[in-house]
């Protein structure tokens, strides 16, 4: 009999030896008590690591949310803590921390870039104040048209001395180092069709040098923004 736990991004399996106990009811009771202690220990450990309690799900013989004392005498109890929300909020905060902030008169809108980081879950815009939805892919992207200049794409150096290595690529590397065992995190490009970048793209006459684009191809080129792409494992 065992209890399986996913804690601090690791999977741990604790075995309990019930040899010598013949009564199946007593075996089940001891397994439930053992699981309760192990889950409490893991929950306290995770709270200490993160700084607050992390929600978790419990499965008793495959039944989500079933009482621990309903386990079979030869059954299995699993507890799983979800760290995806912590990971996404950490990336969000790092984007803010690494964002350059100008000052008048050179920058008429100080902090606008910093306030324009958005998150999508499977293509849908996420409300940061609401619980984080589950998704197959999360994408952070900035909706300001000059985000590419700040990143220094296309062989150009980054626009701001405050971010000499760019913002999105730098944070993507930091996040991959920290959370790479629970998600694939990479720097890339996406074309968000919302926010200031969409409004700008619909009104500008800009064209790439040496090649004229029209329709969807042009809109995709105009809105192609640096992004952090997260795929949970």
Secondary structure by P-SEA (a helix, b strand, c coil): cccccccccbbbbbbbbccccccaaaaaaaaaaaaaaaaaaaaaaaaaaacbbbbbccccccccccccccccccbbbbbbbbaaaaaaaaaaaaaaaabbbbccccccccccccccbbbbccccccccccccccccbbbbbbcccccccccccccccccccccccccaaaaaaaaaaacccccccccbbbbbcccaaaaaaacccccccccccccaaaaaaaabbbbbbbbcc
